[in-house]
Amino acid sequence: MTRLARHGDPIAAIATAPGRGAVGIVRVSGQGLAEFVRTLLGRAPRPRQAHYLPFPDARGEAIDRGLALWFPAPHSYTGEDVLELQAHGGPVVLQLLLARCLEVAQDVLPRLRLAEPGEFTERAFLNDKLDLAQAEAVADLIDASTETAARSAARSLSGAFSREVETLREALVQLRMLVEATLDFPEEEIDFLRKADARGQLSNLQDQVAVVLGHARQGALLREGITVVIAGQPNVGKSSLLNALAGAELAIVTPIAGTTRDTVRQTIQIEGVPLHVIDTAGLRESSDEVERIGIARAWQQIREADALLFLHDLTRSGDADYERAQAQLAAELLQGPARGPGVIEVWNKVDAAPEAALQCAGAGVVLSARTGQGLADLRRALLQTVGWQAAPEGVFIARERHLQALRVLQQHLHQALQWLDAPEPALDLLAEELRLAQQALGAITGEFTADDLLGTIFSRFCIGK
């Protein structure tokens, strides 16, 4: 049975994170919970008021004392009747409360079952309390790894992203109505569209979509973060740079080449954008089996990175063997399929390099991982490389599927413009492209969404949410 097919069942779950805490919550949602609530609590609580009372077990003894909050439909998070029991946050206490809810339900609410991950928020979406973008923002707010990401998720939850989508939808619907109307009057259709400036409306809509897509890209960076790989020959300062960026001694640093044999990861933030920084094994030919495995993993990380920091050692400038190996490595990193414009060349150890070596530094960032000189320049270069431009107060959170939907929307609008500008405009095909464009746009907020996509989205939520 699918998730949507079970939508009519009442559900219950512990709605707080596992572990001990000051307060824990058990939540029940469904239609017609009034009798269940009276049986469970021994009274009928007043709607939307906190009641401090005992939570009795089957023998009438108190499992705990806490707050009961009763939200009759439709004035609740899910749009259904909702009961929340706020007790002391011990896992045993909460399990006993949940078990008691299921026990009482056997007589008065027999279909009550344990909630699946994200099912409370899924019901809020299905009952029009949230659109899909807002529902996803609930999970993004919980998972936010920086203050900026949390604030951006809160903006999406309040409807900032949805309002931009709605503005696009209104303009698109207006254009569709105009085109559809012309299909009923074929002898006047072209003049009618010209007088209504259909081309201008379509062009303006494309410009609006480009702006929203730009905002969404910024929001996706905040949600997903940026994967940054530090790569280079052994002993050029990769681990020192990781430590400098993180502000902590995470990786072992020694003068011995090949000290790092596996990837070391750390998440930091720059201007609120999460950066997943990965230190890798030095890239070189090696007969050591363990080191060769580490080098293979390094190349895998390089292929998957959003940005690559390619390190040069200024203190070894002029060394023939080093320069030869560096040139070969540069050819693979800069011209090979592994990376493209996401490469930042970093010239390290400026504090120890002779003056003549500084003349060898090319384009990129010159710094010292040991002293911190140039780190601010590197941080700015990283954000610029991945396209971070938005002011934090104007960003809403977004996901990769939102970006894909907006790109599909762009493609349909572009094709629609081609049909409109053709020597013999094909208005039926133009109308179809606009219909598909609206369908792509509707997938963001859930106006047009396949059931299997809903299952995928909400299954990634935590239990009780």
Summary of the structure (lengths in Angstrom):
residues: 465
radius of gyration: 29.1
end to end distance: 20.8
largest distance: 86.4
contacts: 1547
relative contact order: 0.13
helix: 49%
strand: 17%
